[in-house]
């Protein structure tokens, strides 16, 4: 008889966990955008120090979110987006300047 009491107490304690609380789920904030694909795309542009920093910041944002630091993850993901955009712009400028120099210089 004590085994049935233990089983019901165990089942009740498992059912009352924080995972099953609907109010707790409503309080959790959604994951901020990570911009991983944008930072990976920026790695194809020829501005290597900048795009590697963007990728690292994106991974740091993911790591911060997994540790529960949502505000830090939001800040890091926003910075990663800005750095990735800067890397893409710098990469396009390098490509444009290279093309201009290549096609305008007479051999």
Secondary structure, DSSP 8 states (H G I E B T S, - for coil): -HHHHHHHHHHHHHHTSGGG-HHHHHHS-------HHHHHHHTTSS-HHHHHHHHHHHHHHHHHHHHT-HHHHHHHHHHHHHHHHHHHHHHHHHHHHHHHHHHHS--
